[in-house]
Amino acid sequence: MMDEVQSILPLSSVKNKVFPAVNTILDIEEVIKKRNYFNPKSMKDIETIFNNNLDKNPDGYLVGESLACPKQVTTDNDIIDSLVNNKLLSEFHIPIKYLESDLRKIDSEIKPNISYFLGGEDEALNRLKRKVSELPNFVNEFRKPKTVSTNDETDPREPSTTGLSPYISNGCLSVRLLWNECKVANFNSTHTKPPESLIGQLMFREMFYLLSRTVKNWDDDQNNSNCKPIDWGEYDIDKISAWESGMTGFPYIDAMMRQLESTGWMHHLGRHAVSCFLTRGQLWQNWKIGRDIFDRKLVDADWALNNGNWLWLAGVAPFSMPYYRIYNPCPDSKSSLNVETVDADFIRHWIPELVSFPSKYIFEPQLAPLEIQKKSKCIIGEDYPNPIVNRKETRKENLIRFKESNANLKKSSIQ
Ligand SMILES: Cc1cc2nc3c(=O)[nH]c(=O)nc-3n(C[C@H](O)[C@H](O)[C@H](O)COP(=O)(O)OP(=O)(O)OC[C@H]3O[C@@H](n4cnc5c(N)ncnc54)[C@H](O)[C@@H]3O)c2cc1C
């Protein structure tokens, strides 16, 4: 890629310098060229790849420093003109006046209550400081599967995890800087380890970058060696619209989807629940439909990670969770989705229709006696939808479908 750029640079006076692996810890191009490279399927595999490619000391892998800001930015008008007028490059040139008008438009569209994750490096560094550098115990005790999917108790928009993904995926925060800040917290302290630790999360990120580079048709369900082509159901516009707009009648799913619409973000376990619900759990729809909706709405949308995680959750990839582990979309306090169920403020915030509902019924409001619905000023079926499917029946049917689809695939691969 860099060779191509260099070959089309029009002037020999244009000096260029290549910074490999700016967006990842590993130099993906170099790693996949090595003879001992293999496609990772697990944290153990990705650790082997790290061991093969990075030096290590007792405190962990040496990932290098993040790049410093340029000390000086100079422009030479002759060079700029020759680049702008170059046949091959001109299509990538956006005149400053268009950028300015686009920025003005975005600026006027930003509504402080809605755009929770404000952009920019300052915001990124500020969040890094607040959530990581100043909280070594949070880093050292971080166990991803134990984090709460319904966000901070005091603010239903504030992640219980770092909330740094919008900044990493948009290039506002160096992944190396985050890694090294975690190492500072870990230094001389007992701390959690991959896959659960924060460093473990960054290693998953590397895994998906490697796979997205090497697996052909990474974003497809056909001819993709990391995806079983399961026989998903016909595109069902009613089910998909209900899912996308947070109107399925399952308050936990709907709250997550409304949060996504409003803030562009959702906790990892919320993403687990809504993707499982759309695919192998309840709605039996192709994972690519959900992937596209996420891609449009996520403020941290990232092609490698979004596809990798949808493959994981749909149960179709070599690294997937077992297809028969289906989340209950009406979680209780014991659910592995880690939901705050006592006050259920997360649900009340995102689904104002249910604001006065008793917590006892709020995750399955259609079960509340009519008297309670009336008292709570929310009649299910009128003010908030009835569930669009029977969760237990669809779970059962889809488990059978998945098993049969799997068996058919095995049969056809033997023939
Ligand atoms: C269906 C689905 C789609 C997803 N799509 C995206 C996406 O488009 N972009 C995206 O950044 N993440 C995606 N994720 C992964 C994960 O949910 C988010 O990275 C995480 O929730 C971001 O919150 P955080 O920054 O607080 O994460 P933290 O737990 O604080 O983790 C720190 C960083 O590690 C990385 N990370 C964490 N979890 C994962 C993971 N499972 N896979 C890869 N990297 C990870 C992210 O860069 C994250 O910012 C998806 C997950 C699912 C289940």
The ligand as an ORCA input file, in Angstrom:
! r2SCAN-3c Opt
* xyz 0 1
  C     -21.976     -7.108     18.212
  C     -20.808     -6.282     18.657
  C     -20.317     -5.272     17.828
  C     -19.206     -4.508     18.224
  N     -18.749     -3.497     17.389
  C     -17.687     -2.744     17.769
  C     -17.205     -1.686     16.947
  O     -17.697     -1.442     15.840
  N     -16.171     -0.938     17.410
  C     -15.576     -1.183     18.623
  O     -14.654     -0.445     19.005
  N     -15.986     -2.205     19.386
  C     -17.011     -2.987     19.010
  N     -17.442     -4.015     19.824
  C     -16.598     -4.428     20.977
  C     -16.926     -3.807     22.325
  O     -18.283     -3.946     22.615
  C     -16.518     -2.337     22.418
  O     -15.189     -2.172     21.987
  C     -16.594     -1.868     23.873
  O     -17.889     -2.084     24.390
  C     -16.242     -0.404     23.918
  O     -16.404      0.114     25.210
  P     -15.157      0.540     26.082
  O     -14.255      1.435     25.315
  O     -15.701      1.045     27.362
  O     -14.444     -0.873     26.284
  P     -13.383     -1.342     27.385
  O     -13.914     -2.560     28.007
  O     -13.008     -0.218     28.249
  O     -12.142     -1.816     26.499
  C     -11.072     -0.942     26.077
  C     -10.890     -1.041     24.575
  O     -10.613     -2.393     24.187
  C     -11.182     -2.644     22.897
  N     -12.175     -3.721     23.020
  C     -12.983     -3.976     24.076
  N     -13.758     -5.057     23.840
  C     -13.436     -5.481     22.600
  C     -13.892     -6.546     21.772
  N     -14.836     -7.430     22.167
  N     -13.361     -6.684     20.544
  C     -12.398     -5.849     20.121
  N     -11.921     -4.811     20.837
  C     -12.440     -4.641     22.070
  C     -11.872     -1.357     22.453
  O     -10.980     -0.611     21.634
  C     -12.133     -0.658     23.794
  O     -12.249      0.737     23.667
  C     -18.568     -4.786     19.456
  C     -19.077     -5.804     20.278
  C     -20.186     -6.533     19.880
  C     -20.679     -7.633     20.777
*
